[in-house]
């Protein structure tokens, strides 16, 4: 596989992780009737804050995965994932206007890049801590 292919795979791997974790958690919370049924808008601030909280965590996890899978320049791959998240969140915010409070999709847009960056930074910090010394 080419370096470009591995780079795309790293970003895609982070994106898939974010989607699977987010939608999986959503499904569990719908099944437990914490969230209203699918297709009904959610207006309760507490539930939206819960969704935002785990999406932030999953965004960091996705950034870390993209960085870990990167063939080189891990932070660049984490940030590439953040840009993809920013674009997708922006499209979602535009498409979902009128289906709930506007602060929630705006928060998703605003957190996409910082979460991905933090995931890359955590990967870098973990890598720095495992460096061995010769001597």
C-alpha positions in Angstrom: 0.0 0.0 0.0 1.3 3.5 -0.8 2.0 6.1 1.8 -1.0 8.1 0.5 -3.2 5.0 0.9 -2.0 4.5 4.4 -2.5 8.2 5.2 -6.1 8.0 3.9 -6.6 4.8 5.8 -5.4 6.5 9.0 -7.9 9.3 8.7 -10.6 6.9 7.6 -9.9 4.7 10.6 -10.3 7.6 13.0 -13.5 8.7 11.3 -15.0 5.2 11.4 -14.1 5.0 15.1 -15.9 8.3 15.8 -19.0 7.2 13.8 -19.2 3.7 15.3 -18.7 4.9 18.9 -21.1 7.9 18.5 -23.9 6.0 16.8 -23.4 3.0 19.0 -23.8 5.1 22.1 -26.8 6.9 20.6 -28.4 3.5 19.9 -27.9 2.3 23.4 -29.3 5.5 24.9 -32.3 5.3 22.5 -32.9 1.6 23.4 -32.7 2.5 27.1 -35.2 5.3 26.5 -32.8 7.9 27.8 -33.2 9.6 24.4 -36.5 10.1 22.6 -37.2 7.7 19.7 -35.2 8.0 16.5 -36.6 10.7 14.3 -37.9 12.9 17.1 -35.9 16.1 17.9 -34.2 16.3 21.2 -34.6 19.6 23.0 -33.5 18.8 26.6 -30.3 20.6 27.4 -29.1 17.9 29.7 -29.4 15.2 27.1 -27.7 17.4 24.5 -24.9 18.1 26.9 -24.5 14.3 27.4 -24.4 13.7 23.7 -21.8 16.6 23.3 -19.7 15.2 26.1 -19.3 11.7 24.6 -18.8 13.1 21.1 -16.0 15.2 22.4 -14.4 12.1 24.0 -14.9 10.1 20.8 -13.4 13.0 18.7 -10.3 12.8 20.9 -10.2 9.0 20.5 -10.6 9.4 16.7 -7.7 11.9 16.6 -5.5 9.6 18.5 -6.4 6.6 16.3 -5.6 8.7 13.1 -2.3 9.7 14.6 -1.4 6.2 15.7 -2.2 4.7 12.3 -0.4 7.5 10.4 2.6 6.4 8.4 4.4 9.7 9.2 3.4 13.1 10.6 0.8 11.8 13.2 -0.4 15.3 14.2 -1.0 16.2 10.5 -3.3 13.1 10.2 -5.1 13.9 13.4 -5.7 17.4 12.2 -6.8 16.1 8.8 -9.5 14.1 10.7 -10.4 17.3 12.5 -10.9 19.1 9.2 -13.1 16.2 7.9 -15.1 16.5 11.2 -15.4 20.2 10.8 -16.8 19.9 7.3 -19.2 17.1 8.2 -20.3 18.9 11.4 -20.9 22.1 9.4 -22.9 20.2 6.8 -24.9 18.6 9.6 -25.5 22.0 11.3 -26.8 23.4 8.1 -28.9 20.4 7.3 -30.5 20.1 10.7 -31.5 23.7 11.2 -34.9 23.8 12.9 -34.6 20.2 14.3 -33.6 21.3 17.8 -31.5 23.9 19.6 -29.0 25.5 17.3 -26.2 25.6 20.0 -25.7 21.9 19.8 -24.6 21.5 16.1 -22.6 24.7 16.5 -20.8 23.2 19.5 -20.0 20.1 17.3 -18.5 22.4 14.6 -16.4 24.3 17.2 -15.1 21.2 18.9 -14.1 19.1 15.8 -10.6 20.6 15.4 -9.6 20.9 19.1 -10.7 17.3 19.8 -8.7 16.0 16.9 -5.7 18.1 17.9 -5.9 16.8 21.5 -6.0 13.2 20.2 -2.9 13.9 18.2 -1.2 15.5 21.2 -2.1 12.6 23.4 -0.5 10.2 20.9 2.6 12.4 20.7 2.8 12.5 24.5 2.4 8.8 24.8 5.1 8.2 22.2 7.5 10.6 23.9 7.0 8.7 27.2 7.9 5.3 25.6 11.2 6.4 24.0 14.1 4.3 25.2 17.5 5.5 26.0 20.7 3.9 24.9 23.6 4.1 27.1 
